[in-house]
Amino acid sequence: MAEARAPRIDLWHLTGGRALLQKEGFRRLLLTRVLAQLGQNAIFYALFVLVAQKTNASIYTGLLVIAFAVPSATMGPLSGVIVDRFSRGWLLVVMNGLRLLMCLALVASDQSVWILYLFSLLLSASMQVVGPAESAALAQVVEQDELTGANSLFNLGGLAGQAGGMAVIAPIFLKTVGASPLFILAGALFAAAAVIIATVPRLGAAYAPRYPSSAGVRTQFARAWRALRGDDQAYMALIMSVVGGASLLVGLTLLPRYGKSILDVSTENLIFVFSPTAIGLFLGLRLVGRLDRFLGKGRTVSLGFALLTLSLLSFGLVGKLGAFLTHQNPLDLFDPGPFDERSGRIIVTMVTAVVAGFAYSLIGVASRALINERIAGEMQGRVFAALTVLSNLASIVPLLLAGALADWLGVQPVLVAVAALMALFVIWTAWRVRFASPGGAYA
């Protein structure tokens, strides 16, 4: 009789995607996303560190983030229509190939601050096609009842790319061989992503294979917006996703000053303080399916938004919360206490980062699954493009104001104000939707 074997850990089961990962098309699409996210996030972190090192004010890092935001405001409507009219697989091949060429061009440049801004613009322009194409392609390789799980695992792939790119690849390269070899590696990752996505057969078909005119772009984008605006649940999910995304961009702009003035941590080492965000993201991805079944997708997005607002408020009050933690002395075991003030602020920041990551996972997965579920497939490219457009467009003015105000008033008051304003805006929007649409309950 054969000896019983101890049960082994099944990583596919832990990620909630065993059945999904057995689908060839989904598996290759997911691998493409991971590789592209590794390169993209390694580049973004490198650009962020280089700009912060070359300058000494929040306004300059704000301009870098704006350089990422501007293309979505100008290209979003066109990219959404293109994604719906051309083969999504072909578009991903072309965009990843172009990003390889951009990386090589950056290596050959002098990498001045203005060159870094220009590269940010170009990289963001490619992302306006890649993001909606990936999100819309997901519905082509899985069944409708698998969308929540597929979005969760897809976001987990993005998380792996973010963590690997920002917390592993970029810091190691920047501290050893420098930025240029990092950009070459990122280009190689984009090339590998292009080769793999070309082998996914179900992404070869286009919904309407003809190039849209400028008038057609506006008409088609407006049609998708009307469809979205006519669905209260999808619309409120979009609003909370947009406001949450914009607030995170503002927080990113303030990160170098937050690290220097509040935590006394250099910009290149901030990634280690905020690395617990990955824990929250992973927990959110693992639990979003259960919360969806228990609360519904709409309420899951609302829960995520509430937690994200509280997280920003906690970052803004980190001085007071850190001081409170510093003065805790259970059983009088320490003299004067277990932590100094700096350690207290860092601990509060790390714990808050977990909550923020968890909240962002809930918003991202549940809102996209809701849109996948409630919006017609031929319009989803435009709808996801609209989400990207609004998120970045809504962040441009706050980014400029937040950077300037942080240099003047300090980081903490600005973060508190951002948390308060984002909560008030979403409450006002929900009130308008509820009373403007008879029976328009958000659930």
LOLO-25174 format. One record per residue (C-alpha): residue number from 1; residue in one letter; x, y, z. Coordinates in nm, 2 decimals, padded with zeros to 4 digits. Layout:
     n   res        X        Y        Z
   NUM     A        X        Y        Z
...
This chain:
     n   res        X        Y        Z
     1     M    00.00    00.00    00.00
     2     A    00.14    00.33   -00.10
     3     E    00.24    00.57    00.18
     4     A    00.01    00.87    00.21
     5     R    00.18    01.19    00.10
     6     A    00.16    01.51    00.29
     7     P   -00.06    01.77    00.12
     8     R    00.16    02.02   -00.07
     9     I    00.10    02.39   -00.10
    10     D   -00.07    02.47   -00.43
    11     L    00.02    02.82   -00.54
    12     W   -00.25    02.83   -00.80
    13     H   -00.51    02.76   -00.54
    14     L   -00.37    03.02   -00.30
    15     T   -00.41    03.29   -00.57
    16     G   -00.76    03.18   -00.64
    17     G   -00.69    03.11   -01.01
    18     R   -00.64    02.73   -01.05
    19     A   -00.91    02.70   -01.32
    20     L   -00.83    03.03   -01.48
    21     L   -00.46    02.95   -01.51
    22     Q   -00.54    02.63   -01.69
    23     K   -00.68    02.85   -01.97
    24     E   -00.40    02.90   -02.22
    25     G   -00.52    03.24   -02.35
    26     F   -00.57    03.38   -02.00
    27     R   -00.23    03.24   -01.88
    28     R   -00.04    03.41   -02.17
    29     L   -00.23    03.74   -02.12
    30     L   -00.15    03.73   -01.75
    31     L    00.22    03.66   -01.82
    32     T    00.23    03.95   -02.07
    33     R    00.09    04.18   -01.81
    34     V    00.34    04.07   -01.55
    35     L    00.64    04.13   -01.78
    36     A    00.51    04.47   -01.90
    37     Q    00.44    04.58   -01.55
    38     L    00.78    04.48   -01.43
    39     G    00.94    04.70   -01.70
    40     Q    00.69    04.98   -01.66
    41     N    00.71    05.01   -01.28
    42     A    01.09    04.98   -01.27
    43     I    01.11    05.27   -01.52
    44     F    00.86    05.48   -01.33
    45     Y    01.04    05.43   -01.00
    46     A    01.37    05.51   -01.17
    47     L    01.23    05.83   -01.32
    48     F    01.08    05.93   -00.99
    49     V    01.41    05.89   -00.80
    50     L    01.61    06.06   -01.08
    51     V    01.38    06.37   -01.08
    52     A    01.38    06.39   -00.70
    53     Q    01.76    06.37   -00.69
    54     K    01.81    06.63   -00.97
    55     T    01.56    06.87   -00.81
    56     N    01.46    06.96   -00.46
    57     A    01.09    07.06   -00.46
    58     S    00.75    06.87   -00.47
    59     I    00.65    07.08   -00.77
    60     Y    00.90    06.90   -00.99
    61     T    00.78    06.55   -00.89
    62     G    00.43    06.68   -00.94
    63     L    00.53    06.78   -01.30
    64     L    00.66    06.43   -01.35
    65     V    00.33    06.28   -01.24
    66     I    00.14    06.53   -01.46
    67     A    00.36    06.42   -01.75
    68     F    00.21    06.08   -01.70
    69     A   -00.14    06.22   -01.66
    70     V   -00.16    06.46   -01.96
    71     P   -00.16    06.20   -02.24
    72     S   -00.47    06.03   -02.10
    73     A   -00.66    06.36   -02.12
    74     T   -00.58    06.41   -02.48
    75     M   -00.55    06.05   -02.61
    76     G   -00.81    05.87   -02.40
    77     P   -01.11    05.91   -02.62
    78     L   -00.91    05.81   -02.93
    79     S   -00.74    05.51   -02.76
    80     G   -01.07    05.37   -02.63
    81     V   -01.22    05.37   -02.98
    82     I   -00.91    05.22   -03.13
    83     V   -00.91    04.94   -02.87
    84     D   -01.27    04.86   -02.97
    85     R   -01.20    04.88   -03.34
    86     F   -00.87    04.69   -03.38
    87     S   -00.74    04.36   -03.27
    88     R   -00.65    04.40   -02.90
    89     G   -00.37    04.14   -02.93
    90     W   -00.22    04.33   -03.23
    91     L   -00.23    04.66   -03.04
    92     L   -00.05    04.51   -02.74
    93     V    00.22    04.37   -02.97
    94     V    00.27    04.71   -03.13
    95     M    00.27    04.91   -02.81
    96     N    00.52    04.69   -02.63
    97     G    00.74    04.71   -02.94
    98     L    00.73    05.09   -02.93
    99     R    00.81    05.09   -02.56
   100     L    01.12    04.89   -02.64
   101     L    01.23    05.15   -02.89
   102     M    01.16    05.43   -02.63
   103     C    01.38    05.26   -02.37
   104     L    01.67    05.24   -02.62
   105     A    01.63    05.60   -02.71
   106     L    01.63    05.70   -02.34
   107     V    01.96    05.51   -02.29
   108     A    02.12    05.71   -02.58
   109     S    02.00    06.04   -02.44
   110     D    02.17    06.26   -02.17
   111     Q    01.88    06.18   -01.93
   112     S    01.83    06.54   -01.82
   113     V    01.52    06.64   -01.63
   114     W    01.34    06.76   -01.94
   115     I    01.43    06.44   -02.13
   116     L    01.29    06.24   -01.84
   117     Y    00.97    06.45   -01.86
   118     L    00.95    06.38   -02.24
   119     F    01.00    06.01   -02.19
   120     S    00.73    06.01   -01.92
   121     L    00.49    06.17   -02.17
   122     L    00.57    05.91   -02.44
   123     L    00.55    05.61   -02.20
   124     S    00.22    05.73   -02.07
   125     A    00.09    05.78   -02.42
   126     S    00.16    05.41   -02.49
   127     M   -00.01    05.32   -02.16
   128     Q   -00.34    05.48   -02.28
   129     V   -00.37    05.20   -02.54
   130     V   -00.21    04.92   -02.33
   131     G   -00.43    04.96   -02.02
   132     P   -00.78    04.96   -02.19
   133     A   -00.66    04.69   -02.44
   134     E   -00.56    04.46   -02.15
   135     S   -00.88    04.52   -01.95
   136     A   -01.10    04.47   -02.25
   137     A   -00.90    04.16   -02.37
   138     L   -00.97    03.99   -02.04
   139     A   -01.34    03.95   -02.13
   140     Q   -01.23    03.77   -02.45
   141     V   -01.03    03.50   -02.29
   142     V   -01.26    03.41   -01.99
   143     E   -01.63    03.34   -01.93
   144     Q   -01.86    03.61   -01.78
   145     D   -01.90    03.42   -01.45
   146     E   -01.52    03.42   -01.42
   147     L   -01.47    03.79   -01.45
   148     T   -01.43    03.88   -01.08
   149     G   -01.18    03.60   -01.03
   150     A   -01.00    03.69   -01.35
   151     N   -00.98    04.06   -01.26
   152     S   -00.85    03.96   -00.91
   153     L   -00.58    03.74   -01.06
   154     F   -00.50    03.99   -01.33
   155     N   -00.45    04.26   -01.06
   156     L   -00.24    04.01   -00.87
   157     G   -00.02    03.99   -01.18
   158     G    00.00    04.36   -01.19
   159     L    00.09    04.36   -00.82
   160     A    00.37    04.12   -00.88
   161     G    00.50    04.34   -01.16
   162     Q    00.47    04.65   -00.94
   163     A    00.65    04.48   -00.65
   164     G    00.92    04.33   -00.86
   165     G    00.98    04.64   -01.07
   166     M    00.97    04.90   -00.79
   167     A    01.09    04.71   -00.49
   168     V    01.34    04.47   -00.64
   169     I    01.47    04.55   -00.99
   170     A    01.48    04.93   -00.98
   171     P    01.65    04.97   -00.63
   172     I    01.91    04.70   -00.71
   173     F    02.00    04.85   -01.05
   174     L    02.00    05.21   -00.92
   175     K    02.23    05.13   -00.63
   176     T    02.47    04.92   -00.84
   177     V    02.50    04.96   -01.22
   178     G    02.28    05.27   -01.27
   179     A    01.98    05.38   -01.47
   180     S    02.08    05.30   -01.82
   181     P    02.12    04.92   -01.77
   182     L    01.78    04.93   -01.60
   183     F    01.62    05.09   -01.90
   184     I    01.78    04.82   -02.13
   185     L    01.63    04.55   -01.91
   186     A    01.29    04.72   -01.92
   187     G    01.31    04.72   -02.30
   188     A    01.38    04.35   -02.30
   189     L    01.08    04.29   -02.08
   190     F    00.86    04.48   -02.32
   191     A    01.00    04.28   -02.61
   192     A    00.92    03.95   -02.43
   193     A    00.56    04.07   -02.36
   194     A    00.51    04.15   -02.73
   195     V    00.62    03.81   -02.84
   196     I    00.40    03.62   -02.58
   197     I    00.08    03.83   -02.65
   198     A    00.12    03.76   -03.02
   199     T    00.05    03.39   -02.95
   200     V   -00.30    03.44   -02.80
   201     P   -00.54    03.35   -03.08
   202     R   -00.87    03.48   -02.94
   203     L   -00.74    03.83   -02.94
   204     G   -00.69    03.84   -03.32
   205     A   -01.04    03.96   -03.41
   206     A   -01.15    04.32   -03.41
   207     Y   -01.50    04.44   -03.34
   208     A   -01.50    04.69   -03.63
   209     P   -01.17    04.69   -03.82
   210     R   -01.15    05.04   -03.97
   211     Y   -00.97    05.35   -03.86
   212     P   -01.21    05.60   -03.69
   213     S   -01.24    05.96   -03.80
   214     S   -01.20    06.23   -03.55
   215     A   -01.58    06.29   -03.56
   216     G   -01.64    05.92   -03.52
   217     V   -01.41    05.91   -03.22
   218     R   -01.61    06.18   -03.04
   219     T   -01.94    06.01   -03.13
   220     Q   -01.83    05.66   -03.03
   221     F   -01.67    05.78   -02.70
   222     A   -01.99    05.99   -02.62
   223     R   -02.20    05.68   -02.69
   224     A   -02.00    05.47   -02.44
   225     W   -02.01    05.76   -02.19
   226     R   -02.39    05.77   -02.22
   227     A   -02.41    05.40   -02.16
   228     L   -02.20    05.43   -01.85
   229     R   -02.39    05.73   -01.72
   230     G   -02.71    05.55   -01.77
   231     D   -02.61    05.27   -01.53
   232     D   -02.60    05.41   -01.17
   233     Q   -02.39    05.13   -01.03
   234     A   -02.13    05.14   -01.30
   235     Y   -02.12    05.52   -01.29
   236     M   -02.07    05.54   -00.91
   237     A   -01.80    05.27   -00.93
   238     L   -01.63    05.48   -01.19
   239     I   -01.65    05.80   -00.98
   240     M   -01.50    05.63   -00.68
   241     S   -01.23    05.47   -00.89
   242     V   -01.15    05.81   -01.05
   243     V   -01.14    06.00   -00.72
   244     G   -00.94    05.73   -00.55
   245     G   -00.69    05.72   -00.83
   246     A   -00.65    06.09   -00.84
   247     S   -00.59    06.11   -00.46
   248     L   -00.32    05.84   -00.49
   249     L   -00.14    06.04   -00.76
   250     V   -00.15    06.34   -00.53
   251     G    00.00    06.13   -00.25
   252     L    00.27    06.00   -00.49
   253     T    00.36    06.36   -00.57
   254     L    00.41    06.44   -00.20
   255     L    00.61    06.12   -00.13
   256     P    00.96    06.26   -00.15
   257     R    00.88    06.55    00.08
   258     Y    00.68    06.32    00.31
   259     G    00.98    06.09    00.34
   260     K    01.23    06.37    00.39
   261     S    01.04    06.60    00.63
   262     I    00.82    06.35    00.82
   263     L    01.00    06.02    00.82
   264     D    01.36    06.13    00.76
   265     V    01.40    05.86    00.49
   266     S    01.57    05.93    00.15
   267     T    01.37    05.90   -00.17
   268     E    01.55    05.59   -00.30
   269     N    01.47    05.41    00.03
   270     L    01.10    05.50    00.06
   271     I    01.00    05.20   -00.13
   272     F    01.10    04.98    00.16
   273     V    00.88    05.19    00.40
   274     F    00.59    05.15    00.17
   275     S    00.65    04.79    00.07
   276     P    00.38    04.66    00.31
   277     T    00.14    04.81    00.06
   278     A    00.19    04.49   -00.13
   279     I    00.05    04.29    00.16
   280     G   -00.26    04.50    00.16
   281     L   -00.30    04.46   -00.22
   282     F   -00.26    04.09   -00.20
   283     L   -00.51    04.06    00.09
   284     G   -00.76    04.27   -00.11
   285     L   -00.72    04.06   -00.42
   286     R   -00.77    03.74   -00.22
   287     L   -01.08    03.87   -00.03
   288     V   -01.25    04.08   -00.30
   289     G   -01.44    03.77   -00.43
   290     R   -01.58    03.69   -00.09
   291     L   -01.68    04.05   -00.02
   292     D   -01.84    04.07   -00.36
   293     R   -02.06    03.77   -00.28
   294     F   -02.14    03.90    00.07
   295     L   -02.19    04.28   -00.01
   296     G   -02.22    04.30   -00.38
   297     K   -01.98    04.47   -00.62
   298     G   -02.11    04.83   -00.56
   299     R   -02.08    04.81   -00.18
   300     T   -01.74    04.65   -00.21
   301     V   -01.62    04.95   -00.41
   302     S   -01.77    05.18   -00.14
   303     L   -01.59    04.99    00.14
   304     G   -01.26    05.02   -00.05
   305     F   -01.32    05.40   -00.10
   306     A   -01.40    05.45    00.27
   307     L   -01.08    05.27    00.37
   308     L   -00.87    05.46    00.12
   309     T   -01.01    05.79    00.26
   310     L   -00.92    05.69    00.61
   311     S   -00.57    05.58    00.50
   312     L   -00.50    05.93    00.35
   313     L   -00.63    06.08    00.67
   314     S   -00.39    05.86    00.87
   315     F   -00.10    05.96    00.65
   316     G   -00.19    06.32    00.72
   317     L   -00.21    06.27    01.09
   318     V    00.10    06.05    01.11
   319     G    00.28    06.29    01.34
   320     K    00.00    06.27    01.61
   321     L   -00.05    05.90    01.56
   322     G    00.32    05.84    01.58
   323     A    00.35    06.04    01.90
   324     F    00.06    05.84    02.05
   325     L    00.24    05.51    01.96
   326     T    00.56    05.64    02.10
   327     H    00.41    05.71    02.44
   328     Q    00.26    05.37    02.48
   329     N    00.45    05.17    02.74
   330     P    00.27    04.85    02.84
   331     L    00.34    04.74    03.20
   332     D    00.61    05.01    03.21
   333     L    00.86    04.77    03.05
   334     F    01.04    05.04    02.86
   335     D    01.20    05.37    02.96
   336     P    01.09    05.60    02.82
   337     G    00.91    05.38    02.56
   338     P    00.96    05.11    02.30
   339     F    00.99    05.35    02.01
   340     D    01.13    05.70    01.94
   341     E    00.93    05.95    01.75
   342     R    01.08    05.87    01.41
   343     S    01.02    05.50    01.46
   344     G    00.66    05.56    01.56
   345     R    00.59    05.76    01.25
   346     I    00.75    05.49    01.03
   347     I    00.54    05.22    01.19
   348     V    00.22    05.41    01.15
   349     T    00.31    05.47    00.79
   350     M    00.38    05.10    00.72
   351     V    00.05    04.99    00.89
   352     T   -00.15    05.25    00.70
   353     A    00.02    05.14    00.37
   354     V   -00.13    04.79    00.43
   355     V   -00.48    04.94    00.47
   356     A   -00.43    05.17    00.16
   357     G   -00.32    04.87   -00.05
   358     F   -00.62    04.67    00.06
   359     A   -00.86    04.95   -00.02
   360     Y   -00.71    05.01   -00.36
   361     S   -00.74    04.64   -00.45
   362     L   -01.11    04.65   -00.36
   363     I   -01.18    04.96   -00.57
   364     G   -00.98    04.84   -00.87
   365     V   -01.11    04.48   -00.89
   366     A   -01.47    04.54   -00.79
   367     S   -01.52    04.85   -01.01
   368     R   -01.37    04.69   -01.32
   369     A   -01.56    04.36   -01.27
   370     L   -01.88    04.57   -01.23
   371     I   -01.81    04.75   -01.56
   372     N   -01.72    04.42   -01.73
   373     E   -02.05    04.28   -01.61
   374     R   -02.29    04.57   -01.69
   375     I   -02.14    04.74   -02.00
   376     A   -02.16    04.58   -02.35
   377     G   -01.84    04.42   -02.46
   378     E   -01.80    04.63   -02.78
   379     M   -01.80    04.95   -02.56
   380     Q   -01.56    04.83   -02.28
   381     G   -01.25    04.97   -02.44
   382     R   -01.40    05.32   -02.45
   383     V   -01.53    05.29   -02.10
   384     F   -01.20    05.18   -01.95
   385     A   -01.03    05.45   -02.15
   386     A   -01.28    05.70   -02.00
   387     L   -01.19    05.58   -01.65
   388     T   -00.82    05.64   -01.73
   389     V   -00.90    05.98   -01.89
   390     L   -01.10    06.10   -01.59
   391     S   -00.85    05.97   -01.33
   392     N   -00.56    06.16   -01.48
   393     L   -00.76    06.47   -01.59
   394     A   -00.91    06.50   -01.25
   395     S   -00.56    06.49   -01.09
   396     I   -00.38    06.76   -01.29
   397     V   -00.50    07.07   -01.10
   398     P   -00.48    06.89   -00.76
   399     L   -00.12    06.78   -00.84
   400     L   -00.01    07.13   -00.91
   401     L   -00.19    07.27   -00.61
   402     A   -00.07    06.99   -00.37
   403     G    00.29    07.02   -00.48
   404     A    00.29    07.40   -00.43
   405     L    00.09    07.39   -00.10
   406     A    00.31    07.11    00.04
   407     D    00.62    07.33   -00.02
   408     W    00.45    07.61    00.15
   409     L    00.23    07.46    00.43
   410     G    00.38    07.12    00.47
   411     V    00.27    06.77    00.37
   412     Q    00.04    06.67    00.65
   413     P   -00.22    06.95    00.62
   414     V   -00.24    06.88    00.25
   415     L   -00.30    06.51    00.29
   416     V   -00.58    06.58    00.55
   417     A   -00.74    06.83    00.31
   418     V   -00.72    06.58    00.02
   419     A   -00.90    06.31    00.24
   420     A   -01.17    06.55    00.34
   421     L   -01.23    06.68   -00.02
   422     M   -01.24    06.34   -00.18
   423     A   -01.50    06.21    00.08
   424     L   -01.72    06.52    00.03
   425     F   -01.71    06.50   -00.35
   426     V   -01.82    06.13   -00.36
   427     I   -02.09    06.19   -00.10
   428     W   -02.22    06.49   -00.31
   429     T   -02.21    06.28   -00.63
   430     A   -02.39    05.99   -00.47
   431     W   -02.66    06.23   -00.35
   432     R   -02.70    06.37   -00.70
   433     V   -02.72    06.02   -00.86
   434     R   -02.97    05.90   -00.60
   435     F   -03.21    06.19   -00.65
   436     A   -03.16    06.25   -01.02
   437     S   -03.23    05.88   -01.11
   438     P   -03.55    05.74   -00.97
   439     G   -03.48    05.41   -00.81
   440     G   -03.11    05.45   -00.87
   441     A   -02.99    05.26   -00.57
   442     Y   -02.62    05.18   -00.56
   443     A   -02.58    04.82   -00.44
